[in-house]
Amino acid sequence: MKINILKKIALGVAICYLPFQTMAWGTEGHRVCGQIADSYLSPKARKAIQEILGNESIAIASNWADFIKSDPAFSYLSSWHYIDFDKPYTYPEMQAFLAQDTNTDAYTKMNFLIGELKKKDQTKENKLLYLHMLIHIVEDVHQPMHTAHTADQGGNGVKLNWNGQPSNLHSVWDSEIINAQQLSYTEYAAAINHTTAEQRAELQKAPISEWLFESSQLAEKIYADTKAGDNLSGFKYTFKYLDTVNQQLLKGGVRLAGVLNQLFG
């Protein structure tokens, strides 16, 4: 029997503590981005979003797209979370690539979701699904390994050790660096969410192609510095890259707020 989408979305929230190995930012990072975005919503956008999400905050809604991976009915959403590249691109090259992009990936699906959420006649079910996915994917693409290499599945294939334990490059950037801070998502957001109106305006005016280019450039630097088989010291690696992680979390939250305000505010 077909299960109602709203019930499946509720199921995704209910299983929120199940572990997943390929979440972008991990549970904590997504919630940090969502908490930051929430702080910059316009009153009109906040009201419209609440009408869709109900009592679910943006921070909690941020993880639905990962949690629902447990349901095979939603397996078609898997490739929406990332956009991998076969080689490094200059910005003009990336713009040209994206202009011809017809793949099912983060870029094409963000554009799809924004277009669908602009429609006035969307069903409540579709609005809820599309908003959950848009929140998540905007955050996803600010994790550099979600704009990384096709050959190693965004760093999942780069096996290494983190503090003596088996891990991979994708997981290090998803969660290892963030979890090492030992902060709740609200504490983490409060610690890094310091921007001026001018800085937010500058971040929010950047097109999606620029988000992807920034993240992919970071991915190239990470690849150059981190190899398969490396034994990473959590203290040393975190010290080196924590500022980068924090900047990407902040950018993701600020830009998500910009997208939501444009749609609903």
HELIX and SHEET records of a PDB file:
HELIX    1   1 ILE A    5  ALA A   14  1                                  10    
HELIX    2   2 GLY A   26  SER A   39  1                                  14    
HELIX    3   3 PRO A   43  LEU A   53  1                                  11    
HELIX    4   4 ILE A   58  ALA A   61  1                                   4    
HELIX    5   5 TRP A   64  PHE A   67  1                                   4    
HELIX    6   6 ILE A   68  SER A   70  5                                   3    
HELIX    7   7 PRO A   72  HIS A   81  5                                  10    
HELIX    8   8 TYR A   91  ALA A   99  1                                   9    
HELIX    9   9 ALA A  106  LEU A  117  1                                  12    
HELIX   10  10 LYS A  124  ASP A  140  1                                  17    
HELIX   11  11 PRO A  144  HIS A  146  5                                   3    
HELIX   12  12 LEU A  169  SER A  171  1                                   3    
HELIX   13  13 VAL A  172  GLU A  176  3                                   5    
HELIX   14  14 ILE A  177  ASN A  179  1                                   3    
HELIX   15  15 TYR A  185  ILE A  192  1                                   8    
HELIX   16  16 ALA A  197  LYS A  205  1                                   9    
HELIX   17  17 ILE A  208  ASP A  225  1                                  18    
HELIX   18  18 GLY A  234  PHE A  264  1                                  31    
SHEET    1   A 3 GLN A 165  ASN A 168  0                                        
SHEET    2   A 3 LYS A 159  TRP A 162 -1                                        
SHEET    3   A 3 ASN A 231  LEU A 232  1                                        
END                                                                             
